[in-house]
């Protein structure tokens, strides 16, 4: 409603539920917005 069309999120935001929260908040306006997301991978000896 205020012209914001880009949302930047990540899988670890909101207790790993950010995409769910964002989807519910956007409702029927999903086709009007762009979502940027990212993910990471643990690094180091004990990562895998």
N, C-alpha and C positions, 0 to 999 in steps of 0.2 A: 504493500500500500504506500510505502514511502520511497519507492524507487530502488530499493536494494535488490540486486539480482544475482550476486555472487556470494556464496557461503563457503568458507574454508574450514574443513574439519579433519579429523583423523580417527582411526579406529580406537585409539586409546582414550579419547576425550569422553567424558560423561560415563565413566565406568564401562567403556567399550560399547556404549549404546548411543553414541552421538548421531549415527545415521538414522536410527529408529526415532529418536526425539525430533530430528530435523524433518523427517518424512511426515510425522504426525502434525508438526507445526505448520508445514507448508500446505498440506491437504491438496486441494484441487489446483493450486498454483504451480505445481511441479514443472509443467511445461514452460513456464515463464522464467525459470531461474537456472543458474549453473552452479554445480557443486564441485569444489576442488577438494580432493582428499589425498591422504598419504598414508604410508605404512612403514614400519621399520622392522628390523630383524636384530635380535640380540647378537652381539659380537663377543668374541673371546673364547677361551678354552672350554668353558662350561655351557656355551650357548646351545649346543645341540644335544 
